């Protein structure tokens, strides 16, 4: 949609009410779900952090802070003890107690048909035990050093409101009752979420009396909404509009970095994308050829307009367990040689599935990648679909897509989080490999990941993470391209803290302040 047309559409036809000075209207990209344990993606965490509290919060710089837990500490070698904040109430007035924590954490692995469960947050946890009304023990299988990081931002529900209710009842508002700084007013048609400040909130009161999220997945419509004054702040600023918005009087562009790495996933299921009785994608030479065909600097220059950094792995340099290695170079001639060596001198046909509304420039990256692959003889049927369709198809243990464009944000700053979820063999019983959509399975990698999970000594643990991360990266089942920039634009009367961590993409009214 052209920007001028989008402005006209917003200005003439939609009849938005005028906002009060203490209200904030945010243009967002993703359809919200109000069940905070359903589908692990940052947009859902972003919406739900307004309504629900967590035991531990994480700020824009990735630092942990007490939320519903006042303190936490190891309790021997097989537990962490959490002492809860007294005097907290849910939005319906019921008191917050240990019973709500036990109920919430036991619910996480038991949501049916969850396409991206939050089970990785409870990795290593064998029991959630109430000690008294304000004390909870998370019993673990050995020592789990990263447990506080794992459960940061994991929402705590009201047992009274949520017990026996499913995801749809959350979206209808009947179960969406938390302890957070805002309370739900209504979710209107899944494209408008209205919140009211919770005046009984235990912590610092947020700056805004009312917050409305308007789902505007179309890039031009978000920019147009800001320029027309129909929203006050927009996330995921379209890169082609960044310069225009930054130079517009009354508009401010806020920029930052993220820990999100965009990658190409390669499906190792031998039954997928068969060519003459075998899958070419299971051959490491083919995967290396695909990586050499990707012009990362060209993507950053042409599609990200210079924002972003080329990535050598699924992680950023500040991550514990980051492997020092060079980014795979752009070498299409060598890629063609590797394909011929693997038995595909004329290439082969396959399919590439991507989102078109979830990540920065995702549809454009998808199309560009299809062209890059075609130059080395891999003829990919490019399919760019909405995120809800994509995540419904691309699941751990059941993924029909031969190639899939994805992204991963490590909001814990530790490679264990990425390795546990993306590279450990899928093991639902042990909550490992919950987001392993490539089908990668390597016994030695699994052993290192499991050993790191319980290792107390920081140096030994780092060595295990480096070993596992090196093997997983060199397998090229998730081929990294670049780290995504974070661009937010607002009226100049608003100051917004983007941050530079795994949570910087989680758009939050609590990071917006009137100037």
C-alpha positions as CSV (number, residue, x, y, z in Angstrom):
1,X,0.0,0.0,0.0
2,X,1.5,3.4,-1.0
3,X,2.2,5.6,2.0
4,X,0.0,8.5,0.8
5,X,-2.9,6.2,0.2
6,X,-2.5,4.6,3.6
7,X,-2.5,8.0,5.2
8,X,-5.7,8.9,3.4
9,X,-7.3,5.7,4.4
10,X,-6.5,6.1,8.0
11,X,-7.5,9.8,8.1
12,X,-10.8,9.5,6.3
13,X,-12.4,6.1,7.0
14,X,-11.7,4.6,10.4
15,X,-13.0,7.1,12.8
16,X,-10.5,6.6,15.6
17,X,-11.4,8.6,18.8
18,X,-9.0,11.3,19.8
19,X,-6.6,10.2,22.5
20,X,-6.2,12.0,25.9
21,X,-2.7,13.3,26.8
22,X,-2.3,10.4,29.3
23,X,-3.2,7.7,26.8
24,X,-0.8,5.9,24.6
25,X,-1.7,4.2,21.2
26,X,0.8,1.8,19.8
27,X,0.9,0.4,16.3
28,X,2.0,-3.2,16.4
29,X,2.6,-6.0,14.0
30,X,1.4,-9.2,15.6
31,X,-2.1,-10.5,16.6
32,X,-2.1,-10.9,20.4
33,X,-2.9,-14.0,22.4
34,X,-3.7,-13.3,26.0
35,X,-2.8,-16.8,27.1
36,X,0.8,-16.0,28.2
37,X,1.9,-19.7,28.0
38,X,0.7,-20.2,24.5
39,X,3.2,-19.9,21.6
40,X,6.6,-18.6,22.6
41,X,7.3,-15.6,20.4
42,X,8.4,-12.1,21.6
43,X,5.3,-10.4,20.4
44,X,3.2,-12.5,22.8
45,X,5.6,-11.8,25.7
46,X,5.5,-8.1,24.8
47,X,1.7,-7.9,25.0
48,X,1.4,-10.1,28.1
49,X,4.1,-8.4,30.2
50,X,1.6,-5.5,30.6
51,X,-1.1,-7.7,32.1
52,X,0.8,-10.4,34.1
53,X,3.7,-10.4,36.5
54,X,6.5,-12.9,36.6
55,X,8.7,-14.2,39.4
56,X,11.7,-12.3,37.9
57,X,11.7,-9.4,35.4
58,X,14.3,-8.4,32.9
59,X,15.0,-4.9,31.9
60,X,15.9,-3.3,28.5
61,X,19.6,-4.1,29.2
62,X,19.0,-7.7,30.0
63,X,19.5,-7.4,33.7
64,X,17.4,-9.5,36.1
65,X,15.2,-7.7,38.8
66,X,12.7,-9.0,41.4
67,X,9.1,-9.0,40.4
68,X,6.7,-11.3,42.2
69,X,9.7,-12.9,43.8
70,X,11.5,-10.7,46.3
71,X,14.6,-13.0,46.3
72,X,15.9,-16.3,45.0
73,X,18.8,-18.5,46.0
74,X,20.0,-22.1,45.6
75,X,18.6,-24.5,48.2
76,X,21.3,-27.2,48.2
77,X,22.2,-28.9,44.9
78,X,18.7,-29.8,43.8
79,X,16.5,-26.7,44.2
80,X,16.1,-23.0,44.0
81,X,14.0,-21.2,46.6
82,X,11.9,-18.2,45.7
83,X,10.6,-15.9,48.4
84,X,7.4,-14.2,47.2
85,X,6.4,-10.6,47.5
86,X,3.7,-10.1,50.2
87,X,0.6,-7.9,49.7
88,X,0.2,-8.4,46.0
89,X,-3.3,-8.8,44.5
90,X,-4.6,-9.8,41.2
91,X,-6.7,-7.5,39.1
92,X,-9.9,-9.1,40.5
93,X,-8.7,-8.4,44.1
94,X,-7.7,-12.0,45.0
95,X,-4.4,-12.3,46.8
96,X,-1.3,-13.6,45.1
97,X,0.2,-16.7,46.9
98,X,2.4,-19.6,46.3
99,X,-0.6,-21.6,45.0
100,X,-0.7,-19.3,42.0
101,X,3.0,-20.0,41.3
102,X,2.6,-23.8,41.6
103,X,-0.5,-23.7,39.3
104,X,1.1,-21.5,36.7
105,X,4.4,-23.4,36.4
106,X,2.6,-26.8,36.3
107,X,0.3,-25.5,33.5
108,X,3.2,-24.5,31.2
109,X,3.9,-28.0,29.7
110,X,0.3,-29.1,29.6
111,X,-1.3,-26.7,27.1
112,X,-2.7,-28.8,24.2
113,X,-1.7,-28.1,20.6
114,X,0.8,-25.5,21.6
115,X,2.9,-24.8,18.5
116,X,5.8,-23.2,20.5
117,X,5.6,-24.1,24.2
118,X,7.4,-22.3,27.0
119,X,8.8,-25.6,28.4
120,X,12.4,-24.5,27.9
121,X,11.8,-22.1,30.8
122,X,11.4,-25.0,33.1
123,X,14.3,-27.1,31.8
124,X,15.7,-29.2,34.6
125,X,12.7,-28.6,36.9
126,X,11.2,-31.8,38.3
127,X,8.8,-30.4,40.8
128,X,7.2,-27.1,41.8
129,X,6.7,-27.3,45.6
130,X,4.9,-24.9,47.9
131,X,6.8,-24.4,51.2
132,X,4.3,-21.9,52.6
133,X,2.1,-19.1,51.3
134,X,5.0,-16.9,50.3
135,X,7.7,-19.5,49.6
136,X,8.2,-21.8,46.6
137,X,10.9,-24.3,45.8
138,X,11.7,-25.3,42.2
139,X,13.1,-28.8,42.6
140,X,15.6,-29.7,39.9
141,X,17.4,-32.7,38.5
142,X,20.9,-31.6,39.7
143,X,22.0,-28.0,40.0
144,X,20.5,-25.7,37.3
145,X,22.7,-22.6,37.3
146,X,20.6,-20.6,34.7
147,X,17.2,-21.3,36.2
148,X,16.6,-17.6,37.3
149,X,17.4,-16.5,33.7
150,X,15.2,-19.3,32.3
151,X,12.1,-18.2,34.1
152,X,12.5,-14.4,33.6
153,X,9.3,-12.9,32.2
154,X,7.4,-16.3,32.5
155,X,3.9,-15.1,33.5
156,X,2.2,-16.1,36.7
157,X,-1.5,-16.6,36.5
158,X,-4.3,-16.4,39.0
159,X,-5.3,-20.0,39.9
160,X,-8.7,-18.7,40.8
161,X,-9.3,-17.2,37.4
162,X,-7.4,-19.6,35.1
163,X,-7.9,-23.1,36.5
164,X,-9.8,-25.3,34.0
165,X,-9.8,-22.6,31.3
166,X,-8.1,-22.8,27.9
167,X,-6.4,-20.4,25.5
168,X,-9.7,-19.2,24.0
169,X,-11.1,-18.2,27.3
170,X,-8.0,-16.1,27.9
171,X,-8.6,-14.4,24.6
172,X,-12.2,-13.8,25.5
173,X,-10.9,-12.0,28.7
174,X,-12.5,-14.4,31.2
175,X,-9.1,-15.8,32.4
176,X,-6.8,-12.9,31.5
177,X,-6.3,-11.7,35.0
178,X,-2.8,-10.9,36.3
179,X,-0.9,-8.8,38.7
180,X,0.7,-6.5,36.1
181,X,0.8,-2.7,35.7
182,X,-2.2,-2.8,33.3
183,X,-5.5,-4.6,33.4
184,X,-7.4,-5.9,30.4
185,X,-10.3,-3.8,29.2
186,X,-11.0,-5.8,26.0
187,X,-9.5,-7.5,23.1
188,X,-11.5,-6.2,20.1
189,X,-11.6,-8.5,17.1
190,X,-8.0,-9.7,17.7
191,X,-6.7,-6.5,16.2
192,X,-7.2,-4.0,19.0
193,X,-6.1,-4.6,22.6
194,X,-7.2,-2.0,25.2
195,X,-5.7,-1.8,28.7
196,X,-6.2,0.4,31.7
197,X,-3.6,1.3,34.3
198,X,-3.8,-1.0,37.4
199,X,-4.0,1.5,40.3
200,X,-3.5,-1.4,42.7
201,X,-0.2,-2.4,41.1
202,X,2.5,-3.1,43.8
203,X,5.3,-1.4,41.9
204,X,6.0,1.9,40.2
205,X,2.9,3.2,38.5
206,X,3.2,3.4,34.7
207,X,3.1,6.7,32.9
208,X,0.0,6.1,30.9
209,X,-3.6,6.0,32.1
210,X,-4.7,3.9,29.2
211,X,-2.8,1.9,26.5
212,X,-4.3,0.7,23.2
213,X,-2.4,-1.7,20.9
214,X,-3.6,-1.5,17.3
215,X,-2.5,-4.4,15.1
216,X,-1.2,-2.9,11.8
217,X,0.8,-5.7,10.1
218,X,1.1,-3.7,6.9
219,X,4.3,-1.6,7.1
220,X,3.0,1.4,5.2
221,X,-0.2,1.5,7.4
222,X,1.9,1.7,10.6
223,X,4.0,4.6,9.3
224,X,0.9,6.3,7.9
225,X,-0.9,5.9,11.2
226,X,1.9,7.7,13.0
227,X,2.1,10.4,10.5
228,X,-1.7,10.9,10.6
229,X,-1.7,11.1,14.4
230,X,-3.8,8.0,14.7
231,X,-1.2,6.2,16.8
232,X,1.5,7.7,19.0
233,X,4.2,5.1,18.6
234,X,5.0,2.3,16.2
235,X,7.2,-0.8,16.4
236,X,9.3,-2.4,13.6
237,X,9.6,0.8,11.6
238,X,9.8,-0.2,7.9
239,X,13.4,0.4,6.9
240,X,12.4,2.2,3.8
241,X,10.5,4.7,5.9
242,X,13.1,5.3,8.6
243,X,14.8,8.3,7.0
244,X,11.5,9.9,6.1
245,X,10.2,9.5,9.6
246,X,13.4,10.7,11.2
247,X,13.3,13.9,9.1
248,X,9.6,14.6,9.8
249,X,8.9,17.5,12.3
250,X,7.2,16.1,15.4
251,X,8.5,12.5,14.9
252,X,11.4,10.9,16.6
253,X,13.2,7.7,15.5
254,X,14.5,5.5,18.4
255,X,17.1,2.9,17.4
256,X,18.8,0.1,19.2
257,X,20.2,-3.4,18.7
258,X,18.8,-6.8,19.4
259,X,20.1,-10.3,20.1
260,X,17.8,-11.7,17.3
261,X,19.6,-13.5,14.6
262,X,17.8,-14.2,11.3
263,X,18.7,-17.6,9.8
264,X,17.8,-20.1,7.2
265,X,16.7,-23.4,8.8
266,X,17.5,-26.6,6.9
267,X,15.2,-29.6,7.5
268,X,17.2,-32.8,8.1
269,X,14.2,-35.1,8.0
270,X,15.2,-37.5,5.2
271,X,11.6,-37.9,4.1
272,X,11.3,-34.2,3.2
273,X,12.4,-32.8,-0.2
274,X,13.4,-36.1,-1.7
275,X,15.5,-35.9,-4.9
276,X,16.1,-39.2,-6.6
277,X,15.4,-41.2,-3.5
278,X,17.3,-39.1,-1.0
279,X,17.2,-35.7,0.6
280,X,20.1,-33.4,-0.5
281,X,19.7,-31.3,2.6
282,X,21.1,-34.1,4.8
283,X,24.5,-33.7,3.0
284,X,26.7,-31.2,4.9
285,X,28.3,-30.2,1.6
286,X,24.9,-29.0,0.3
287,X,24.3,-27.1,3.5
288,X,27.7,-25.4,3.2
289,X,26.9,-24.5,-0.4
290,X,23.7,-22.9,0.7
291,X,25.6,-20.8,3.3
292,X,28.2,-19.8,0.7
293,X,25.4,-18.7,-1.7
294,X,24.1,-16.1,0.8
295,X,25.3,-12.6,0.3
296,X,25.0,-11.4,3.9
297,X,26.6,-8.0,3.4
298,X,24.4,-7.5,0.3
299,X,21.3,-8.2,2.4
300,X,22.4,-5.7,5.1
301,X,23.2,-3.0,2.5
302,X,20.2,-3.4,0.3
303,X,17.4,-4.8,2.5
304,X,18.3,-3.4,5.9
305,X,19.7,-0.1,4.5
306,X,22.9,-0.5,6.5
307,X,21.3,-1.4,9.8
308,X,22.3,-4.8,11.4
309,X,25.4,-6.9,11.5
310,X,26.4,-10.1,9.7
311,X,26.2,-13.1,12.0
312,X,28.5,-16.1,12.3
313,X,26.2,-18.1,14.7
314,X,22.9,-18.0,16.5
315,X,24.0,-15.5,19.1
316,X,25.8,-12.2,19.6
317,X,29.4,-11.6,20.9
318,X,28.2,-10.8,24.5
319,X,26.6,-14.2,24.8
320,X,28.3,-16.7,27.2
321,X,29.4,-19.5,25.0
322,X,29.9,-17.4,21.8
323,X,32.4,-19.0,19.5
324,X,35.0,-16.8,17.8
325,X,34.7,-17.7,14.1
326,X,34.5,-15.9,10.8
327,X,31.2,-15.2,9.1
328,X,30.8,-17.6,6.1
329,X,31.9,-15.7,3.1
330,X,29.9,-15.1,-0.1
331,X,31.4,-17.6,-2.6
332,X,28.8,-18.8,-5.2
333,X,31.5,-20.5,-7.4
334,X,32.6,-22.6,-4.5
335,X,29.0,-23.3,-3.7
336,X,28.4,-24.7,-7.2
337,X,31.5,-26.8,-6.8
338,X,30.3,-28.3,-3.5
339,X,26.9,-29.1,-5.0
340,X,28.5,-30.9,-7.9
341,X,30.7,-32.8,-5.5
342,X,27.6,-33.8,-3.5
343,X,26.1,-35.2,-6.7
344,X,23.9,-32.3,-7.8
345,X,25.8,-30.6,-10.7
346,X,22.5,-29.3,-12.0
347,X,21.2,-28.3,-8.6
348,X,17.7,-29.4,-7.5
349,X,14.2,-28.1,-6.7
350,X,13.0,-27.5,-3.2
351,X,10.7,-25.1,-1.2
352,X,11.4,-22.2,1.1
353,X,8.8,-21.1,3.7
354,X,9.0,-17.6,5.3
355,X,6.9,-15.2,7.3
356,X,5.9,-11.9,5.7
357,X,4.8,-10.0,8.8
358,X,6.9,-11.2,11.7
359,X,10.5,-10.0,11.4
360,X,12.4,-7.0,9.9
361,X,12.3,-7.3,6.1
362,X,11.4,-11.0,6.3
363,X,9.5,-11.2,3.0
364,X,12.2,-9.2,1.2
365,X,15.0,-11.4,2.7
366,X,13.0,-14.5,1.6
367,X,12.7,-13.3,-2.0
368,X,16.4,-12.3,-2.2
369,X,17.4,-15.6,-0.7
370,X,15.4,-17.4,-3.4
371,X,17.3,-15.5,-6.1
372,X,20.7,-16.2,-4.4
373,X,19.9,-19.9,-4.3
374,X,18.8,-19.9,-7.9
375,X,22.2,-18.6,-9.0
376,X,23.9,-21.8,-7.7
377,X,21.2,-24.1,-9.2
378,X,18.9,-24.5,-6.2
379,X,15.4,-23.7,-7.5
380,X,13.3,-22.8,-4.4
381,X,9.6,-22.3,-4.5
382,X,9.4,-19.2,-2.2
383,X,6.3,-19.1,0.0
384,X,5.9,-16.1,2.2
385,X,2.9,-16.4,4.6
386,X,1.5,-14.7,7.7
387,X,3.2,-15.6,10.9
388,X,0.2,-17.5,12.3
389,X,0.2,-19.7,9.2
390,X,4.0,-20.2,9.4
391,X,4.1,-21.2,13.0
392,X,1.2,-23.5,12.5
393,X,3.2,-25.5,9.9
394,X,6.8,-25.2,11.1
395,X,6.9,-27.2,14.4
396,X,9.5,-29.2,16.2
397,X,9.0,-32.9,15.3
398,X,6.5,-32.1,12.5
399,X,8.0,-29.7,9.9
400,X,7.1,-30.2,6.2
401,X,9.2,-27.2,5.1
402,X,12.6,-28.2,3.5
403,X,14.0,-24.7,4.0
404,X,12.5,-22.2,6.4
405,X,13.5,-18.6,7.2
406,X,13.5,-18.1,11.0
407,X,14.9,-16.0,13.7
408,X,16.0,-16.5,17.3
409,X,16.5,-14.0,20.1
410,X,18.5,-15.1,23.2
411,X,17.1,-13.0,26.0
412,X,19.2,-14.8,28.6
413,X,22.6,-13.9,27.3
414,X,23.7,-17.5,27.6
415,X,24.3,-20.1,24.9
416,X,22.6,-22.7,26.9
417,X,19.2,-21.2,26.2
418,X,19.8,-21.4,22.5
419,X,21.4,-24.8,22.5
420,X,18.8,-26.4,24.8
421,X,15.9,-25.2,22.5
422,X,17.3,-25.2,19.0
423,X,20.0,-27.9,18.8
424,X,19.4,-30.6,21.4
425,X,17.6,-33.6,20.0
426,X,13.8,-33.3,20.5
427,X,13.0,-34.8,23.9
428,X,9.5,-33.6,25.1
429,X,9.7,-35.6,28.3
430,X,12.9,-33.7,29.4
431,X,11.8,-30.4,27.8
432,X,14.8,-30.3,25.5
433,X,14.8,-29.3,21.8
434,X,11.4,-27.6,22.2
435,X,12.1,-25.3,19.2
436,X,14.3,-27.8,17.2
437,X,12.5,-27.5,13.9
438,X,15.5,-28.6,11.8
439,X,15.6,-32.2,13.2
440,X,19.2,-31.9,14.1
441,X,20.4,-34.7,16.5
442,X,23.9,-35.3,17.5
443,X,24.8,-37.4,20.5
444,X,28.0,-35.5,21.4
445,X,26.3,-32.2,21.2
446,X,23.5,-33.5,23.4
447,X,26.0,-34.7,26.0
448,X,27.7,-31.3,26.2
449,X,24.4,-29.5,26.5
450,X,23.1,-31.8,29.2
451,X,26.4,-31.5,31.1
452,X,26.3,-27.7,30.9
453,X,22.8,-27.7,32.3
454,X,24.0,-28.8,35.7
455,X,27.6,-27.6,35.8
456,X,28.4,-25.3,38.8
457,X,31.9,-24.3,37.8
458,X,31.7,-21.3,35.4
459,X,34.9,-22.2,33.5
460,X,33.9,-25.8,32.9
461,X,30.4,-24.8,32.0
462,X,31.7,-22.3,29.4
463,X,33.9,-24.9,27.9
464,X,30.9,-27.2,27.5
465,X,28.9,-24.5,25.9
466,X,31.7,-23.6,23.5
467,X,32.1,-27.2,22.4
468,X,28.4,-27.7,21.8
469,X,27.9,-24.4,20.1
470,X,30.9,-25.0,17.8
471,X,29.6,-28.3,16.6
472,X,26.0,-27.1,16.2
473,X,27.2,-24.0,14.2
474,X,29.5,-26.0,11.9
475,X,26.6,-28.4,11.1
476,X,24.9,-25.5,9.3
477,X,21.4,-26.7,10.1
478,X,20.5,-23.1,11.1
479,X,22.5,-20.9,8.7
480,X,22.9,-17.4,10.3
481,X,22.5,-14.2,8.3
482,X,22.4,-11.1,10.4
483,X,21.4,-9.6,13.8
484,X,18.2,-7.6,13.4
485,X,18.1,-3.9,14.2
486,X,15.3,-2.4,16.4
487,X,13.7,0.7,15.1
488,X,10.8,2.4,17.0
489,X,9.2,5.7,16.0
490,X,7.0,8.0,18.0
491,X,5.7,11.5,18.4
492,X,8.5,13.7,19.6
493,X,6.5,14.2,22.8
494,X,7.4,10.6,23.8
495,X,10.8,9.3,25.0
496,X,11.3,5.5,24.4
497,X,14.0,3.3,25.8
498,X,14.8,0.7,23.1
499,X,17.6,-1.1,25.0
500,X,20.2,-3.5,23.5
501,X,19.2,-7.0,24.8
502,X,17.0,-9.9,23.9
503,X,14.0,-8.0,25.3
504,X,14.6,-4.9,23.2
505,X,12.1,-6.1,20.5
506,X,9.4,-6.6,23.1
507,X,7.6,-3.3,22.6
508,X,6.4,-2.0,26.0
509,X,4.4,0.9,27.2
510,X,6.5,0.8,30.4
511,X,9.5,2.0,28.3
512,X,7.6,5.0,26.9
513,X,7.5,8.2,28.8
514,X,6.0,11.7,28.1
515,X,8.7,14.3,27.6
